[in-house]
Amino acid sequence: MAATEGSTATASPAAPREAGPGEPGAPTVIVDDLHVVYRVRGAAGRAGGGGPAALLRALTRRKGAGAREVHAVRGVSFTARRGEAIGLIGSNGSGKSTLLRAIAGLLPPESGRVYTDGQPSLLGVNAALMNDLSGERNVVLGCLAMGMAPAEVRERYDGIVDFSGINDKGDFISLPMRTYSSGMAARLRFAIAAARDHDVLLIDEALATGDRAFRRRSEKRIKELREKAGTVFLVSHSNKSIRDTCDRAVWLERGELVMDGPAGEVVDAYEASTAD
Amino acid sequence: MSTPEPSAAAAAPPRPEPSAAELAARYGLKASGARPRLGRYLADVWRHRHFIDAFARARASAKYSRANLGRLWEVGTPLLNAAVYYLIFGLLLQTDRGVEDFVPFLVTGVFVFTFTQATVLAGVRAVSGNLGLIRALHFPRASLPIALAVVQVRQMAVTMGVLLVIVMATGQVPQWNWLLALPALLLQSLFNTGLALAFARLGAKVSDLAQLMPFVMRTWMYASGVMYSIAVMAAHAPAAVRVLLDLNPAALYIDLMRFALIDSFTAADLPPYAWGTASAWAAAVLVAGFVYFWKAEESYGRD
């Protein structure tokens, strides 16, 4: 990559040398005054509402007929840099998962922008792969979908299966994924996504489903990804796993950024506020 | 620290920060979820050709995985299809007016139309039926309708084997002319892929389309001369109707296949400029379908 760009003339003497693109410290995700608004269709939802109501909606083509707006993220700004692992904390419904989905480009911002380096990969609990296919096929297809060459997939296949721990209790990898427990499926999905180096990896509660051995493997893998100068975001309700895996934490409440700083400090403050 | 205050990020010491847009531009960051340019998108799809191939194979093998006879249905389905149409249109309704070699005529029509029909119906669900995959992994979404079109191309290869057997069993003799089936199939495959792409986008936005499309496709089939000769039925129709019927791409691909395989179906039975019109349809629908699908690339999988 090109040499470091000159820092601004007014930079304070204490400021570290500005990182060049691709180096640790270079920004990978810039969230700029982001607002995300969900439009929830009428309480009865997409399929219901009775035939006549649905027909009326379809005919009048009113998008927001009976829709409620949920302002899930309100004016959040921060910059994430290479080599950082950032924990997102906050109570249920505080906008953590919405923020991740917006960073992944799966939700359009109402206003504000999200800039990312490359395509972030979002790993969520609900992200089912292909349930009617075997675990084996899911591994191969997942890797090919991420842009690996067939030779690379063959090379990494065993590592992925070992990492997931799916075959620890017998030959499960050749069974369809619909026969897996939710924990097994989540582990396999994480193993597939973690097989590639990501510039930005977004993990939504995926680690909570694994047993201790799997958690240890994934924490190690997250560290490796950070060392390769990627950025990892982690949403978790386990304050311990945020402390253990992250060096920085962002605390959201009602869609607003409450605090952003070193993981230990932010988790302390969060715990203090929820103690009573 | 019971009353938290927003504190600056540890990694960003106080300094006059450039605006977010400036910073993003300096480090080459792109707005999240933006759609790549068409050329890059095409290259990206090409880079995912192994994924397309593997996805098509996986879908094909999963399709009959719960049936006892498994992939025998790849042969059984077209055979039964042909038998049902022969029973109804050949024996009960006798739509064979003015058609020599009615059995190969009918079976060719059914099989060729089913090829397009199955591809469109698969395309409608290409995005809406794979939301889990779309939300979990990033890849060019056009891979999905293309892969499902490939599944149908492979099914059609099997179906063609059945068709050739039926055609020979009804007295046609293999000859070099049969090779014309290949360009006809190629053109139809390209046409189908374009349709699958277009309907994948429509099906992603309009969830009721999956319920509606079977009726649309059936109507199209009845208008395409699958079980009757358009030339005979529309002999006294106004010229404008005749031109429209001759331009119908499904009828064109059916007639080209009949022309290739059936002796009594000669060039005189083909609409004027059949090969040219069929090629134009294939090119136009493929390009338009791809561009139309790409235009909404960033929206697939969003709520």
Interface residues (C-beta under 8 A of the other chain):
Chain A: E5 T8 T10 A11 S12 A14 A15 P16 P21 G25 A26 P27 T28 V29 I30 D32 D33 Y38 R46 A58 S77 F78 T79 R81 E84 A102 I103 A104 G105 L106 L107 P108 R113 V114 Y115 T116 D117 Q119 P120 S121 L122 L123 G124 N126 A127 A128 L129 M130 N131 D132 L133 R137 V140 L141 G142 L144 A145 M146 G147 A149 P150 P176 R189 A193 R248 W251 L257 V258 M259 D260 G261 P262 E265 V266 D268 A269 Y270 A272 S273
Chain B: M1 S2 P4 E5 P6 S7 A8 A9 A10 A11 A12 P13 P14 R15 P16 P18 A20 A21 L23 A24 R26 Y27 G28 L29 K30 A31 S32 G33 A34 R47 H48 H50 F51 A54 F55 A58 A62 S65 N130 G132 L133 R135 A136 L137 H138 F139 S143 S207 D208 E298 G301 R302 D303
